Amino acid sequence: MARAAAGAKPACAADFGVIRFAPRRLAAVGASCVIAVALGVPRPAIAQAAQPAATATVPAAAQSANQPASTTTATTATGATSADSPRSVSDAAALDKSFEDRQQVLDQRSDDNNYQYALAQHNCYSRFFVNHCLDRARDSMRTVQAQIRKEQLTLDAEQRAQRARERDQRTALRRAQNEAEAPQRAAEDARNEQAYQEKQRQNALDQAQRNAEAPQRAANAQAYEDKQHQHALDQAQRGVTPAQAAANQQAYDQKQSDYQRKLEEARQQGVQKAQEREQKQQNFERKQADAAQHKLDVEARQKQAAEKAEQKRQDQLKQQQLEEQQKQQQQQE
């Protein structure tokens, strides 16, 4: 069994050394490799299936995992320098893209560090000093993790500074826009104030006019009351009772209603007669057009008949001439 496990180890080790698995696939592959080591089953199929993907991904993983700290520090310094003074929206977009690229590099390095740690753990269990090997692997992982954490903090600080600069730029832009629009707002406020004062003055004039016309309106109302009172007195003197006055008013209203009704009927009749006249005119014009067309048709038929008669006469003359020629030929014979 030990020899079988020893024989199965290189296949799994090759798998882990060649294939750069995602973190969520690492546990499943590790478990399958452990089972293969325990049972002594080789794993060539996995290595062959993963070889194409490993060919494209291992160089990038190795490059990102073995990247020296000086290169990352230079990248950080370059990003900080370019972030100090963005001059346009395109510069800000490029800076954001740089932050995203650097964040992707840090995430890739973190994934590679976790993968290397898991691979080292797997290899430690095949050695004699397992705990010592695990401690060294853990220390190596923590060293790289601390370096990545330091660069992550630097990147976060640069992003916060960039966001603060963008916020200050937006604030300055709004302040400049407000200052530029201040004269216009002042002019608009002045126009509004002037319109308000003008409206107030007009209201005051209207109120003063209404107050001046108040005595006239009161006098008119009093005159109307006096007229109504006088009318009632006149009706009383003529012996017209209120019931008779109401009946007279009702009769007057009825007459007015009848007049309006007759006026409306006359108007409707006028509209109807006008429509009838229009219809008659259209019928007359249509009959005239039909008569003219009939006359043209008759003349055309007469012309055709005359042409046919002439053609028939010509045919008869030709027939007679032909018969005479035939008779003359017979006589000569």
C-alpha positions in Angstrom: 0.0 0.0 0.0 2.8 2.4 0.8 4.5 1.7 -2.5 1.1 2.3 -4.2 0.7 5.6 -2.4 4.3 6.5 -3.3 3.5 5.6 -6.9 0.3 7.7 -6.9 2.0 10.8 -5.4 3.8 12.1 -8.5 0.6 12.2 -10.5 -1.2 14.3 -7.8 1.8 16.4 -7.3 2.0 16.9 -11.1 -1.6 17.9 -11.0 -1.1 20.4 -8.3 2.1 21.7 -9.8 0.7 22.2 -13.3 -2.9 23.2 -12.8 -3.8 26.5 -11.2 -7.2 25.8 -9.8 -9.7 28.4 -8.5 -10.1 28.4 -4.7 -13.5 26.8 -4.8 -12.2 23.9 -7.0 -9.1 23.4 -4.9 -10.9 21.5 -2.1 -12.5 19.0 -4.5 -9.3 18.3 -6.4 -7.3 18.0 -3.1 -9.8 15.5 -1.8 -9.7 13.4 -5.0 -5.9 13.4 -4.9 -5.9 12.3 -1.2 -8.2 9.4 -2.1 -6.0 8.5 -5.0 -2.9 8.5 -2.8 -4.7 6.3 -0.2 -6.0 3.8 -2.8 -2.9 3.9 -5.0 -4.8 5.0 -8.1 -2.8 7.0 -10.6 -4.2 10.3 -11.9 -2.9 10.7 -15.4 -6.4 11.5 -16.8 -6.7 14.6 -14.6 -3.2 15.8 -15.6 -4.0 15.3 -19.3 -7.4 17.0 -19.1 -5.9 20.0 -17.3 -2.8 20.4 -19.4 -4.3 22.8 -22.0 -5.5 25.2 -19.4 -2.3 24.9 -17.4 -0.2 25.9 -20.4 -2.0 29.3 -20.6 -2.4 30.0 -16.9 0.8 28.7 -15.2 3.2 31.4 -16.6 0.9 34.2 -15.5 0.5 32.6 -12.0 4.2 32.1 -11.7 5.0 35.6 -12.8 2.5 37.1 -10.4 3.6 34.8 -7.5 7.3 35.5 -8.1 6.9 39.2 -8.7 9.4 41.1 -6.5 8.3 43.6 -4.0 10.3 46.3 -5.8 8.2 45.9 -9.0 4.9 46.2 -7.0 6.3 49.2 -5.1 7.2 50.9 -8.4 3.7 50.2 -9.7 2.2 51.6 -6.6 4.4 54.7 -6.8 3.5 55.1 -10.5 -0.2 54.9 -9.7 0.2 57.4 -6.9 2.1 59.8 -9.2 -0.5 59.5 -11.9 -3.3 60.0 -9.3 -1.9 63.2 -7.9 -3.1 65.4 -10.7 -5.8 64.1 -13.0 -6.4 66.7 -15.6 -9.4 65.5 -17.4 -12.2 62.9 -17.3 -10.1 60.6 -19.4 -7.2 60.8 -16.9 -9.6 59.9 -14.1 -11.0 57.0 -16.1 -7.5 55.8 -16.8 -6.6 56.1 -13.1 -9.7 54.1 -12.1 -8.7 51.5 -14.7 -5.2 51.4 -13.2 -6.7 50.9 -9.7 -8.8 48.0 -11.1 -5.8 46.4 -12.7 -3.8 46.7 -9.6 -6.6 45.3 -7.5 -6.9 42.3 -9.9 -3.2 41.7 -9.6 -3.4 41.7 -5.8 -6.4 39.4 -5.9 -4.5 37.1 -8.3 -1.5 37.1 -6.0 -3.7 36.3 -3.0 -5.3 33.4 -4.8 -1.8 32.1 -5.9 -0.6 32.4 -2.3 -3.5 30.4 -1.0 -2.9 27.8 -3.8 0.8 27.5 -3.0 0.0 27.2 0.7 -2.5 24.4 0.0 0.0 22.7 -2.2 2.7 22.9 0.4 0.3 21.5 3.0 -0.4 18.6 0.7 3.3 17.9 0.2 4.1 18.2 3.9 2.0 15.2 4.7 4.3 13.0 2.7 7.4 14.1 4.8 8.7 12.9 8.1 8.6 16.2 9.9 5.1 17.1 9.1 4.5 19.8 11.7 7.8 21.5 11.0 7.0 21.5 7.3 3.5 22.9 8.0 4.9 25.7 10.2 7.3 26.7 7.4 4.6 26.7 4.8 2.4 28.8 7.1 5.2 31.3 7.8 5.9 31.6 4.1 2.2 32.1 3.4 1.9 34.7 6.1 4.9 36.6 4.9 3.5 36.9 1.4 0.1 37.6 2.8 1.5 40.5 4.9 3.2 41.9 1.8 0.0 41.7 -0.1 -1.9 43.3 2.8 0.6 46.2 2.9 0.2 46.8 -0.8 -3.6 46.5 -0.4 -3.6 49.2 2.3 -1.5 51.4 0.1 -3.9 50.9 -2.8 -6.9 51.6 -0.6 -5.3 54.8 0.6 -4.6 55.9 -2.9 -8.2 55.2 -3.9 -9.5 57.1 -0.9 -7.2 60.0 -1.8 -8.4 59.9 -5.4 -12.1 59.9 -4.3 -11.4 62.8 -2.0 -9.7 64.7 -4.9 -12.7 64.0 -7.2 -15.1 65.1 -4.4 -13.1 68.3 -4.0 -13.1 68.9 -7.8 -16.9 68.4 -7.9 -17.3 70.8 -5.0 -15.1 73.3 -6.6 -17.0 72.9 -9.9 -20.3 73.4 -8.2 -18.9 76.4 -6.3 -17.6 77.9 -9.6 -20.9 77.2 -11.3 -22.8 78.9 -8.5 -20.5 81.9 -8.7 -21.0 82.1 -12.4 -24.7 81.8 -12.1 -24.9 84.3 -9.2 -25.4 87.4 -11.5 -28.2 85.7 -13.3 -29.8 84.6 -10.1 -29.5 88.1 -8.7 -31.1 89.5 -11.9 -33.9 87.0 -11.7 -34.5 87.8 -8.0 -34.5 91.5 -8.9 -37.1 90.9 -11.7 -39.2 88.7 -9.3 -39.1 91.4 -6.6 -40.0 94.1 -9.1 -42.9 92.0 -10.5 -44.0 91.4 -6.9 -43.9 95.1 -6.0 -45.7 96.0 -9.2 -48.4 93.4 -8.4 -48.7 94.8 -4.9 -49.1 98.4 -6.3 -51.7 97.2 -8.7 -53.6 95.5 -5.9 -53.5 98.7 -3.9 -54.8 100.7 -6.8 -57.6 98.2 -7.4 -58.5 98.3 -3.7 -58.5 102.1 -3.7 -60.7 102.1 -6.8 -63.1 99.7 -5.2 -63.2 101.8 -2.1 -63.9 104.9 -4.2 -66.7 103.2 -6.1 -68.2 101.8 -2.9 -70.6 104.8 -2.4 -71.7 104.6 -6.0 -72.4 100.9 -5.7 -74.3 101.5 -2.5 -76.3 104.3 -4.2 -77.1 102.0 -7.1 -78.2 99.2 -4.8 -80.4 101.7 -2.9 -81.9 103.0 -6.2 -82.7 99.4 -7.3 -84.4 98.8 -4.0 -86.4 102.0 -4.3 -87.3 101.1 -7.9 -88.5 97.7 -6.8 -90.5 99.2 -4.0 -92.0 101.7 -6.3 -92.9 99.0 -8.8 -94.7 97.1 -6.1 -96.6 100.2 -5.1 -97.6 100.9 -8.7 -98.9 97.3 -9.0 -100.8 97.7 -5.8 -102.4 100.9 -7.0 -103.4 99.2 -10.2 -105.0 96.5 -8.2 -102.4 93.8 -9.4 -102.0 91.2 -6.7 -98.8 89.3 -6.3 -100.4 86.2 -7.7 -101.4 88.1 -10.8 -97.9 89.5 -11.1 -96.5 86.0 -10.9 -99.0 84.8 -13.5 -98.0 87.8 -15.8 -94.4 86.9 -15.4 -95.1 83.3 -16.2 -97.0 84.3 -19.3 -94.2 86.6 -20.4 -91.6 83.8 -19.8 -93.8 81.4 -21.8 -94.0 83.9 -24.7 -90.3 84.3 -24.6 -89.8 80.6 -24.6 -92.3 80.2 -27.6 -90.5 82.9 -29.5 -87.1 81.2 -28.9 -88.6 77.8 -30.0 -90.1 79.3 -33.1 -86.9 81.1 -33.9 -85.0 77.8 -33.5 -87.5 76.0 -35.7 -87.2 78.7 -38.4 -83.4 78.4 -38.3 -83.6 74.6 -38.6 -86.0 74.9 -41.5 -83.7 77.4 -43.2 -80.8 75.0 -42.9 -82.9 72.1 -44.2 -84.1 74.1 -47.2 -80.6 75.2 -47.9 -79.6 71.5 -47.9 -82.5 70.7 -50.2 -81.5 73.4 -52.6 -78.0 72.2 -52.6 -79.2 68.7 -53.3 -81.4 69.8 -56.1 -78.6 71.8 -57.6 -76.3 68.7 -57.5 -79.1 66.6 -59.1 -79.6 69.2 -61.9 -75.9 69.3 -62.6 -75.7 65.5 -62.7 -78.7 65.3 -65.1 -77.1 68.0 -67.3 -73.8 66.0 -67.4 -75.7 62.8 -68.2 -77.6 64.5 -71.0 -74.4 65.9 -72.5 -72.8 62.4 -72.3 -75.9 60.9 -73.9 -75.8 63.4 -76.7 -72.1 62.6 -77.3 -72.9 58.9 -77.3 -75.8 59.4 -79.8 -73.6 61.5 -82.1 -70.9 58.8 -81.9 -73.3 56.0 -82.8 -74.7 58.1 -85.7 -71.2 58.7 -87.0 -70.5 55.0 -86.7 -73.8 54.2 -88.5 -72.9 56.6 -91.3 -69.5 55.2 -91.7 -70.9 51.7 -91.9 -73.5 52.8 -94.5 -70.8 54.4 -96.6 -68.6 51.3 -96.3 -71.6 49.2 -97.4 -72.3 51.4 -100.3 -68.7 51.3 -101.4 -68.8 47.5 -101.1 -71.9 47.4 -103.2 -70.3 49.6 -105.9 -67.3 47.3 -105.9 -69.5 44.3 -106.2 -71.5 45.8 -109.2 -68.2 46.8 -110.9 -66.9 43.3 -110.5 -70.1 41.8 -111.9 -70.1 44.1 -114.9 -66.5 43.1 -115.6 -67.4 39.5 -115.4 -70.3 40.0 -117.8 -68.1 41.9 -120.2 -65.6 39.1 -120.2 -68.3 36.5 -120.8 -69.6 38.6 -123.8 -66.2 38.8 -125.3 -65.7 35.1 -125.0 
